[in-house]
């Protein structure tokens, strides 16, 4: 019997928002897109064609002294009561008691595309028409004895063009600019953050099939 790969298992499960990519010179792009970076922790250029849960990828965090770029690990630890070893990778209901305490730790997660599977288990990549960088809304946390922060991708109801292929949900997509940065700014309170989470991202993305 041929052992299944992570890609095979992902296709069978039709996971939600569990694969994305990022290829960009962030050191050049970030100051122009979102403003000066006061803390840089990671490589200048990133070429990550398949970012999966537990992988390490850049996140942008706003603190009192300005913007910081960190390397984070994708996935919060599972709840002890769940009995699961699978990390929590998405956050949907931000009004829940579980996510409310994390609304003060919001991040922008830069990306150049993400993958969703349709009912026929065909993967579809969604990205900007020009192939440029956009962002996911994210939450992060620091765990004791772990050098890197953990992050999750905030999800929402599926919108065009994602809804035609994967109607269940999609990442909360934000423009990678000052407007998108409002999601994680220090002065944005939890109520406004939830409002931003519910705003439409229609018009940012195009799609193409991966064969």
N, C-alpha and C positions, 0 to 999 in steps of 0.2 A: 504494500500500500504506500502510495506517495504521500509524504507528510505535507499537510496544508501549511501554506505560508500565512503571514499576517494579512496579506492582501486578499487571499482566498477567504479567510474567516471574515474579513470586513465586508466583502461582497455578499456573503451568505447572510450576514446579520443586518444588512442595509443600515449601518449605524448612522446616527444623526451627527453631522458636524464633527467627524472624527479624523479628517485628513485635510491638511492645507499645505501651502507652499509659500516660500519667500525667497526671492532673488533680487537683491538691491544693494547699492552702496549707501547704507544708512547714514554713514558719517557725512556724506555729501547731501543726501536728501533731507534728513530730519530738520536741520536748522532752517532750510528754505521752506519746508512744509509746515512746521509747527512752532518754530522759534528756537532760541538758543538752548543748548543742552549743557547743564552744569555738572552732570555726573555721567560718565561713559564707562560701562562695564561690559566689554565684549568686543568682538571684531568689528572693523569698519565696514567690511563687505560680507554679505551673507548669501550663500547659495544653498538653499535647503529645498530640494524638489519634492520631498514627502515628509511632512512633519506629522507625527502620530502621537497619540497619548503616551505620556512619560518621557517624550523627547524634550530637548532643551531648545528654546527659541527666544528671540528678543521680545521684551515688553517695554512700553513707555509709561512712566509713572510720574505724576505731578506731586511735588512736595512743596513745603513752604518756601524753600530756597530756589525752586525752579524745577525744570524737567530732568529726569534721570532715565537712562536706558540700562535695563538689567537683563541678564540672561535668566530665564525662568523655566521651571519644569512644568509641563502641561499635565494638570490633574491634581485635584485635592484628594487627600486620603479618603477611602470609603468610611462611612459611619461604622463604628464598632458594632452597633446593634444590627447592621445589615447582614453580617456574616460573609460579605463579599470581599474579594481581594482586588476588584476592579476599581480603578480610580474614578472619581467624579470629574468629568471633563466639561460638562455644560451646566449653565445656570439659566433656568427658564422663568420661574415664578419669583421675581425679586421681592415680592411682598411677603414671602414665606418667612417663618421664624428662623429657618436655617440661613438664608441669604441676607436678611436684614442687617446682621452685625458686620457683614463684609462690604456694605455699600460705601463705607468710608475708605475702602481700599480698591479703587477702580483703576483700570489700566487700558491703554490702547495696545492692541496686538497687531502689529503690521503684517500684511500678507499681500501676495500677488495672485492668489486664487485659492478656492476650496472645492472639495469634491463631495458630491452627494450621489446616492444610488437610486435608480428608478425601480419600478415594480418588476422589471425584467432583469434586475441586477446589473444593469448597464451603468457604468460610472459616467458622471457628467462633471466637467470642470466649469466653474463659474469665475469670471474675472473681468477686469475692465477691458474695454475695447482696445485701449492702447497698451495693455499689458502692464500698466503702472501699479503703484502701491496704493492700497486702500487699507482699512483697518476693521478689526472686530472690537466691539465693546467687551471688556474683560474685567474680572475680579481677581485679586491676588491675596496671598497670605504668606506670612513667614512662620515656619515651624521650628521648634527647638532642635538644635543639633543638625540642622540642614543649612548648608551655605547658600543655596539658591532659593528664591521665592517659588511658590507654587501658584499656578494660574488656571482659571477656567474661562471658557468662551461663553458669553451671554447669548442665549438664543431667543427667538421670537417666532411668531406665526410666519409661515412661508409666504413670500411675495413674488411677483414676477421678477426675473424669469424662472426662479427656482421652483415655484409652486407647480408648474406644469410637469416637472419630473419628480419632485420630492415634496408632496403637499403637507407633510407633517409639521416641519419646522425648518428653520435655517439660522445661521449666525446673525446676530444684530450687526449689520454692516454700517460703517461710518466712513465719511470721507477722511482722507489722511491730510487734514489741514486744520486751521484754527477752529473751524466749525466742529469737526470731529473731536478735537482736543477738549471741547467743553465737557465731554463725558467724564473726563478724569480730573478736571481742574479742582483745586482745593476749595474754591468758593461755590462749587456746585453741590447743593444739598441732596439728601437722599430722595426727596419728593421730585425734584427737578430731574435727577438721574433716571428715575423710573419713567418720567415723561419722555426723556430723550430715548430711552430704551424702546418705547412704543412708536416712535416716529418712523415713517416709511423710508425705505432705502431705494425705492423704485427709481430706475434711471442710472444707477451707478454701475450695474453689472451687465455683462453679456454672457453667453454660454457657448461651449462647444463640447462635443462628445469625445471621450478618450477611447481609442480603439487599441 
